[in-house]
């Protein structure tokens, strides 16, 4: 097994620890040692053994493994593992021997789950995206027509149905069960902007159906087990989505984004969050070419925008960026926390 795979596992373990998930970090540390010893983890991750560390990190292989274990703890098939998971014992040292044994028993199930990138649907990212939507609404005075790429279960497509607590103020539905506190610093957008969503559309190459118990468990498994507040927000957002029923179309983004052509009377916005790294380079280029064509067709009465919250791989920082139909150049709106805890506005 290559050193690159160990490096990717160790990098994610450090990231989990720095982001307040010590249990998840501990599991990954054990997984790294198991890989070094040629254990079951080594066998399961063999398909990635020849990839460079940068690609392994981009593909979130370590997070796929974490989600596979969390799924076993959540779905009722492994109560012996769940006993060492939050909110019970939360003991990675005692959980790992059980986890390793279960990885061997459920080898095929785990291998199948590892084939798909994480579909976290972290709804607190909407607290960063909100600023971009406010900028667009302020600039155009038009209702928004929103298209989300890589939407998973479509929870963040319902961003306007949540309540946001920002700078001692609030925005959104005051009665929403989804409450998203976020620290905004710097030259932040004003909250008192008239903003309405006229249409919402979403796609994912393998969407999760919140009406399906198996898909719900899968969705929950991508949330780090030791971050119970994140889990509570996710469950609340699921309840909102079960009532609102956003359709997430099963499609490749490069093809589906053709539907997002500008339309008179609305501001069309293509947006996504922590998705771009999972899209192959050729498909990224195809998406950008289509978006550029949409922008060229846009007018004052039918403006077009591309809003995204993604990792800047050069700086290793997460950023909120916007391209407008007038000038198809990147504008850095804010540096943000990957889970939406803060946004430092530029």
Secondary structure, 3 states (H helix, E strand, C coil): CCHHHHHHHHHHHHHHHHCCCHHHHHHHHHHHHHHHCCCHHHHHCHHHCCCCHHHHHHCCHHHHHHHHHHHHHHCCCCHHHHCCCCCCCCCHHHHHHHHHHHHHHCHHHHHHHHCCCCCCCCHHHHHHHHHHHHHHHHHHCCEEEEEECCCCCCHHHHHHHCEEEECCEEEECCCCCCEEECEEEECCCCCCCCCCEEEEEEEECCCCCCCCHHHHHHHHHCCCCCCHHHHHHHHHHHHHHHHHCCCEEECCHHHHHHHHCCCCCEEEEEEEECCHHHCCHHHHHHHHHHHHHHHHHCCCCCCEEEEEEEEECCCCEEEEEEEECCCCCCEEEEEECCCCCEEEEC
